[in-house]
Amino acid sequence: MKLLPLCLAAVLAAAGVLTGCSSADGTNSGSSSPAVLESADAKEERPAAEDGSGWPRTITDASGRQVVLETCPRRIAILHSMYLEYFFALETPPAASAGSSTGTAMDALREWETLKPYAGTAEILDLGSSRELNLEAVLEAEPDVIVTFQGHGGLETVYDQLTRIAPVILLDYQASWQEQTMDCAQIIGKEEEAGALIAEVESAIAGAREKILAHGEETVALFRTNGGKSFVTRGDKDYYETFGLTKPAGYPDTYETLALEAVMQMDPDYIIFQDFLDVSRGFVRSQEESAVWNSLTAVKNGNVVFFDDSFNTFGPLAMKGTAEKLVKVLYDTAEQEGD
């Protein structure tokens, strides 16, 4: 993890942002020096809530800290690309974004199926890897608020420095996608839009679930591949219930690593790999000489399917996309080889 260089500390001190630290009562604002981060003209252009109310507002984040937002944020910096889809779906793309565990935000926009429709629609400063938080890049982005998740690796090392740049809000990545959508909306004053988005996605899921339940008792096993080394279950009990999928006998309710022999005992009608496409396809190729693999019902019937790793965010775009793709998998054999 990068520590704040002395030269950057000097810049922050000279700018006055070192006075924006978290207060003793657990709040952080960073609003004491907004002029350092934006011009007066830019401040006047900052959007406000539709009725002109709601600001300032205090948000209690996933860490229990109370974070004060004086006005509706105009420039958002996110420190993990999993939240790109939330802000794009709420029609408020961030000004800057870090990547995920692998790759950068720009890689995500080019490669993630859920985000490809948004590529080129907004200028986003690349903050680099989420594993190596770049404080200089965050400062350059001039954010009004910084968003990431509680438990972000290494965040505690630089948290205080980040709060000197802008208020920091930590989200609960283990919360439901509905809760996280509303949490993001609260940051930007778009609760009403979030409600409409949630209703739209829930409707898509409900429609898919109805069709899937009517499809019969064909079983579906969802996996990622642990870097192409083994089968790792990717759908938990709630996931299967949400989409109305039928688990094969022996498929666990939680995430577990399995050997091919365990998959053989399940013998699912469909196998879906939800991982990096090149990794999961390479993993399948490595199984093609196995008599056990070739004996599986899903393999013999050509029902081995590949979903993009971006669906593992389980965010609103991922959930809506999953609903659409599952229906195609079960009703349209042309979808089964993936995109």
LUMPA-505299 format. One record per atom (N, C-alpha, C): z, x, y; residue in one letter. Coordinates in steps of 0.1 Angstrom, whole numbers, plus 5000, padded with zeros to 4 digits. Each point is the difference from the previous one (the first is absolute). Layout:
<sites>
ZXYA;...
</sites>
This chain:
<sites>
500050084988M;500049925012M;500050095012M;499149965010K;500050085012K;501249975009K;500650115005L;501049985010L;499450015013L;500749955010L;499550005014L;500050145005L;498850055004P;499950145005P;500750005014P;500450135003L;500650025013L;499249965012L;498750024998C;499149975012C;499949855002C;500049924989L;499949865001L;501349955006L;501150054995A;501349965005A;500150025015A;499450115005A;500050035014A;499249905008A;498849964994V;499249905006V;500849875001V;500749964989L;500749885000L;501150005011L;500750115000A;501150025009A;499549995015A;498950075003A;499449995013A;499649865004A;499549934990A;499549865003A;501249905001A;501150044996G;501249915001G;500249914988G;499150024989V;500249914989V;501250034992V;500650125002L;501250034992L;501249915003L;499949925011T;501049915003T;499949874993T;499049984991G;499849884994G;500549994986G;501150084997C;500550004986C;500749874997C;500249984986S;500849894996S;501450005006S;500449885004S;501349995006S;501149984989S;501250025004A;501150004991A;500149864993A;499649895006D;500149874993D;498949974991D;499150104997G;499049984990G;498749955005G;499850005013T;498849965006T;499150125004T;498749985000N;499150105005N;498949935008N;499750065012S;499049945008S;498950095004S;500250115005G;498950095004G;499449955013G;500549905006S;499449935012S;500450075013S;500850104999S;500550065012S;499050095007S;498950034993S;499050095006S;498649954997S;499649875001P;498749954997P;498950075008P;500350045012A;499050055009A;499450134994A;500850074992V;499550134994V;498949974990V;500149884993L;499149974989L;498849925005L;500049945011E;498949925005E;500049995015E;498849985005S;499949985015S;500549875004S;500349985013A;500449875005A;499049904998A;498750035002D;498949914997D;500049954986D;500250104990A;500049964986A;501249904998A;501150035006K;501249914998K;499649855004K;499349995011E;499749875005E;499049924991E;499250084992E;499149944990E;500749964987E;501250044998R;500749974988R;500149854998R;499649954987P;500149864998P;501449954999P;500249875003A;501349944999A;499949884991A;501149944996A;500049894992A;499249895007A;499449914993E;499149905005E;500649925011E;501349964999D;500749925010D;500750095010D;499850134999G;500750095010G;501450024997G;500649954989S;501450024997S;500150084987S;501250034996G;500350074988G;500250155002G;499950055012W;500250145002W;501050025012W;500950094999P;500250094989P;500549934988P;499950064988R;500549954988R;500750114992R;501049964992T;500750104992T;499749964985T;499650104993I;499649994986I;501050084992I;500649934990T;500850074990T;499250054988T;499850134999D;499050044990D;500750024986D;499250054990A;500550014987A;501250094998A;500250095010S;501150094999S;501349945006S;499949885006G;501149945007G;500150045015G;499150095004R;500050045014R;499449895009R;500649985012Q;499449915010Q;499150075009Q;498749965000V;499050075008V;499549915011V;500150055012V;499649925012V;498650035004V;499249905001L;498650015005L;500049935014L;499850075010E;500149955014E;498849905003E;498950044995T;498849925002T;499250004987T;499049914999C;499150004988C;499350134998C;500150074989P;499450134998P;498549995001P;499450095007R;498550015001R;499550104991R;500750114998R;499650114991R;501050024988R;499549984988I;500950004988I;499650124992I;501050084996A;499750114991A;500749974987A;499350004989I;500649984987I;499950134992I;501150024992L;500150134994L;499750004985L;499449884995H;499549994987H;498949905000H;498950034993S;498849915001S;500249874993S;501149984992M;500249874994M;500149895010M;500450035013Y;500149905010Y;498849985008Y;498950074997L;498749975007L;499649864998L;500149964987E;499549864998E;500749895007E;501350025002Y;500849905006Y;499649995015Y;499850115007F;499749995014F;498549965002F;499150044991F;498649965001F;500049854997F;500749954990A;500049864997A;500549915011A;500950065008L;500649935012L;499150035013L;498950064998E;499050035010E;500650085011E;500950104996T;500650105010T;499950134993T;498950074999P;499950134994P;500950105007P;500650094992P;500850105007P;499250105008P;500750075009A;499350105007A;500050134992A;500950024991A;500150124992A;500649974986A;499650074990S;500549984987S;500050134992S;501150024992A;500050104990A;499349944987A;499950094990G;499449954988G;501049954990G;499750024987S;500949964990S;500550124992S;500449984988S;500550124992S;498850104998S;498849955000T;498850084999T;499049965011T;499450095007G;499049975009G;500649965014G;499149975009T;500349975014T;499749855002T;500349955012A;499749875004A;498549985000A;499350105005M;498549995000M;499449994986M;500650074991D;499649994986D;500249854995D;501249955004A;500349864995A;498949905006A;499750025013L;499049915006L;498650014994L;499750124995R;498750024994R;500049954985R;501150024993E;500049994986E;500749874994E;501049965007W;500849884995W;499249885001W;499849934989E;499249875000E;500649905010E;501349995001T;500649915009T;499750035015T;499850125003L;499850045014L;498650035004L;499150014990K;498650045004K;499449905010K;500349875000P;499449915010P;500550045014P;501150085002Y;500550035013Y;499650145005Y;499350074991A;499650145004A;499149995012A;500350085010G;499150015012G;500349895010G;501049914997T;500249895010T;501150045010T;500750114998A;501050045010A;500150165000A;500450055011E;500250145001E;501550034996E;500250084990I;501350034995I;500250154999I;501050055007L;500350144999L;500650034987L;499450104993D;500550044987D;501250095001D;501149954994L;501350085001L;500250094988L;499050014991G;500150094988G;500749934989G;500650084991S;500749964988S;501349935003S;500349904993S;501449935002S;501150094994S;499650104992R;501050094994R;500350125009R;499250025010E;500250115010E;499949955014E;501149925004L;499949935013L;499850105011L;498949985008N;499650095010N;500549945014N;501150065005L;500649955012L;499150025012L;499250115000E;499150025012E;499049905000E;499449964989A;499049894999A;500649875004A;501249974996V;500649875004V;500250005015V;500550115006L;500150015015L;498749985007L;499050064994E;498649995006E;499649855000E;500449934990A;499549864999A;500649915011A;501150045007E;500649935010E;500449864996E;500749984989P;500449874995P;501049935008P;500049874999D;501049925006D;501149964989D;499650014988V;500949984988V;499450084988V;500950044992I;499750084988I;500549924988I;499149984990V;500449914989V;499850074987V;501050004991T;499950054986T;500949924992T;500350054988F;500949934991F;501350074997F;501049934998Q;501350054996Q;499950084987Q;500450135001G;499950094988G;498850085000G;499250005011H;498950095001H;500550154999H;499450074990G;500450134997G;500050105011G;501150065003G;500150105011G;500349945013G;500049865002L;500149945013L;501350045007L;501150014992E;501350025006E;500050145007E;499150094996T;500050135007T;499549995014T;499149915002V;499349995014V;500349875007V;500849924994Y;500349865006Y;500450015015Y;501050095003D;500550015013D;498950045010D;499150104995Q;498950045009Q;499049895002Q;499849924990L;499049885002L;500649905010L;501349975000T;500549915009T;499950055014T;499950135002R;499850055014R;498649985005R;499149974991I;498649975003I;499849855003I;500649914991A;499849865001A;501049934991A;500349885002P;500949934990P;499450004986P;500950024990V;499650014986V;500549884993V;499149934992I;500449894992I;499750024986I;501049994991L;499850024986L;499949874993L;499049984992L;499849884992L;500550014986L;500249894993D;500450004986D;498849984992D;499550114994Y;498849994992Y;500249934987Y;501349984996Q;500249924988Q;500149855002Q;500049965013A;500049865003A;498649944997A;500049874999S;498749934997S;499050025010S;498749994997W;499050025009W;500149905012W;500549884997Q;500249905011Q;501050055010Q;501150054995E;501150065009E;499550115008E;499350094993Q;499450125008Q;499049965010Q;499249904997T;499049955009T;500749955013T;501149924998M;500749945011M;500850115007M;500550104993D;500650115007D;499150085009D;498850024996C;499050075008C;499649915012C;499949874998A;499649915010A;501149995011A;501350014996Q;501150005009Q;499950125010Q;499550114995I;499850125009I;499049985011I;499049924997I;498949985010I;499949865005I;501049924998G;500049875005G;499049904995G;499750024987K;498949914994K;500649924988K;501249955002E;500649924989E;499149884996E;499449935010E;499249894997E;498850034992E;499350115004E;498950054992E;500450044986E;501150064999A;500550044986A;500249884992A;500649905005G;500249884992G;498749944995G;498950005008A;498749964996A;499450094990A;500250135001L;499550104990L;500749984987L;501349985000I;500749984988I;499649884993I;499849895007A;499549874994A;498650024994A;499150075007E;498750034995E;500050084986E;500850105000V;500150084988V;500649934989V;501149935003E;500749924989E;499149894995E;499149945008S;499049904995S;499050074991S;499650125003A;499050074992A;500750034986A;501250045000I;500750044988I;500249874992I;500449895006A;500249884993A;498849954993A;498850015008G;498849964994G;499650084988G;500250135001A;499750094989A;500949974988A;501249985003R;501049974989R;499649884992R;499649895007E;499649884994E;498850024991E;499050085004K;498950034992K;500350094988K;500950095002I;500450104989I;500849924990I;500949925004L;500849924990L;499149914992L;498949955006A;499149914993A;499150074991A;499950145001H;499150084993H;500450014985H;501349984997G;500550014986G;501050104999G;500250054988E;501150094996E;499550144998E;498850045006E;499650144999E;501050095007E;500350114994T;501050095005T;499450115008T;500850045010V;499650105010V;501050115001V;499750124998A;500950125001A;499550085012A;500950025010L;499750075012L;500750135000L;499250115002F;500550144999F;499650085012F;500750115003R;499550115007R;500050124990R;499750125004T;499850104989T;500850125002T;501050015009N;500850115001N;499350135001N;499050005009G;499250125002G;499050034989G;499749894993G;499050024989G;500650054987G;501449994999K;500650064988K;500549894990K;500449885005S;500549904991S;499949865006S;500349904993F;500049865005F;501449975006F;499949955013V;501249965007V;499949855004V;500849924995T;499949865004T;500149985015T;499249915006R;499949995014R;500449865005R;500149904991G;500449875004G;501449974995G;500949955008D;501349964995D;500049854998D;501249954996K;500149864997K;499549915011K;500550035012D;499649925012D;498550005002D;499450114999Y;498550025002Y;499349904990Y;500350014988Y;499449914990Y;500249855003Y;501249975004E;500349865003E;499249965013E;499950085010T;499349975012T;498649964998T;499350084991F;498649974998F;499749924987F;501049964993G;499849924988G;499450074989G;500250134999L;499550084990L;500850004987L;499450014989T;500750004987T;500250154995T;501250044998K;500250144995K;499850004985K;499550114995P;499950024986P;501450024994P;500249974988A;501450024994A;500350155000A;501250035005G;500550145001G;499850065014G;499349935009Y;499850055013Y;501349985008Y;500650115005P;501349995006P;500049935014P;501249955004D;500249935012D;500150105012D;500350134997T;500150105011T;499050114997T;499950105009Y;499050104999Y;500450114989Y;499250024990E;500350104990E;498850084996E;500250124995T;498950084995T;499949984985T;498749984996L;499749964986L;499050094994L;500150024986A;499050074993A;498949904996A;498950064996L;498949914995L;500449914988L;500850054992E;500449924988E;500849885005E;500750005011A;500749895005A;499049895005A;499050065007V;498949915005V;499349934988V;499850084989M;499349944988M;500949894995M;501350015000Q;500849894995Q;499949885008Q;499950025013M;499749885009M;498749944998M;499050084999D;498649964998D;499649895010D;500050035013P;499749905010P;498549965000P;499749885005D;498649965001D;499350075012D;500850035010Y;499550075012Y;500950125003Y;499450115004I;500850115005I;499550035014I;500950005010I;499750035014I;500750125004I;499250105004F;500650125006F;500049995015F;501250015006Q;500149995015Q;500550145005Q;499050085003D;500350145003D;498950065008D;500050135003F;498850065006F;498949994990F;498949955005L;498949974990L;499550124992L;499950125007D;499650114992D;501050044989D;501349995004V;501050044990V;500049904988V;500049875003S;500149904989S;498750014991S;498850015006R;498850014993R;500050134991R;500550115006G;500150124992G;500949994989G;501149925002F;501049984989F;499349924989F;499349905003V;499349924990V;499050084992V;499250095007R;499150094994R;500750094990R;501250045003S;500750094991S;500549924987S;500049875001Q;500449924988Q;498849964991Q;498850035004E;498949944994E;499750054986E;500650124996E;499950054987E;501049964990E;501049925006S;501149954992S;499649874992S;500350014987A;499749884992A;501049885004A;501250045004V;501049905004V;499549935012V;499650085010W;499549945013W;498849914997W;499150044992N;498849924998N;500249884991N;501249994994S;500449884992S;500649895008S;500350035013L;500749905008L;499049895004L;500549885000T;499249885003T;499450015013T;500750045010A;499550015014A;498850105000A;500150114993V;499050105000V;498749954992V;500249944989K;498949954992K;499249895007K;500749925009N;499449895007N;499550045014N;500250135003G;499550055014G;500949955011G;501349974997N;500949955010N;501050105005N;499550125003V;500850105007V;499550015014V;500949975009V;499749985014V;500750105009V;499450035011F;500650105009F;500249945014F;501250005005F;500449965013F;500350125009F;499750005012D;500350115009D;501550025002D;500450125003D;501450035002D;500649935012D;499249965009S;500549945012S;500749864997S;499749944989F;500749884996F;501450024996F;500450134998N;501450034997N;500949995012N;499549985012T;500949975011T;500749874999T;499449914993F;500549864999F;500349945013F;499250045010G;500149945013G;499149875001G;499949945012P;499249875001P;498550024996P;499450115005L;498650014996L;499850044985L;501050084995A;499950034986A;500249874991A;501049925004M;500349884992M;498849905000M;499449985012K;498949915001K;498850064992K;499850135001G;498950064993G;500250004985G;501250014996T;500350004985T;499849864995T;500349895008A;499849874995A;498549974998A;499250055010E;498549984999E;499550084988E;500450134998K;499550084989K;500449954987K;501249954998L;500449954987L;499249884996L;499749915009V;499149894997V;498650054995V;499550105007K;498750054996K;500050074987K;501150074997V;500150074987V;500049904989V;500749895002L;500249904989L;498849914999L;499249985011Y;498949905000Y;498750075001Y;499950125005D;498750065003D;500050144993D;499350024989T;500050124993T;499350115007T;499249975010A;499350105008A;501050085008A;501249955003E;501050075008E;500850104992E;499950004987Q;500950074992Q;499850155000Q;498950055004E;499850155001E;500550055013E;500549915009G;500650055013G;498850035010G;500450035012D;499050025011D;499550144999D;
</sites>
